[in-house]
């Protein structure tokens, strides 16, 4: 999936091989980084629609 996706995300505690294929590396999954990233991205997209 990483190879065909426009953006590929890996968490910081993923394997080195997976992180090499990612376009973005976010914080560890132990810190709720996936939820925080989705919330942040959704908020930014929502704000852009207001402009």
N, C-alpha and C positions, 0 to 999 in steps of 0.2 A: 504494500500500500504506500509506503514512503516514496517509492520511485515514481508513482503516477500522481501523487498529490501535489497541489500547488504549494502547500505549506505542510511541513511534517514536524511535529513536536515530540520531544522526548523529555522525560523528567531527569533531573540531575543525578538521581541514583540508578538510572538505566545503565545497561552495559555499554562499554566503550564502542562496540561495533554499532549498536543502535544509534548512539549519539553522533557517530560519524555520518550517518545517513540523514539525520534530522536537519531541517533548515533553522530550527529554533530549539534551544534547550532552556527549560524553565526550572524552577526550584524543585526540590524533592517532593515526591508524592506523599511523604509523611507530614508535609506542612500544608496540605490542601491546595497545592499550587495549581492543579488542574481547575478546580472550582474557582479559585481566585483569578486565573487567567481568563476563563470564560466570562466571568462577571465583568472584569475590566474591559475586555474586548467588546462585549455587548453594550456596556455603558458608553464607550467611545463611539461605537457605531450609532447608537441612539442620539448622542449629542450632535454628531455630524449631520443627521437628518434634520435637526432643528435649525441648522445654519442655512 
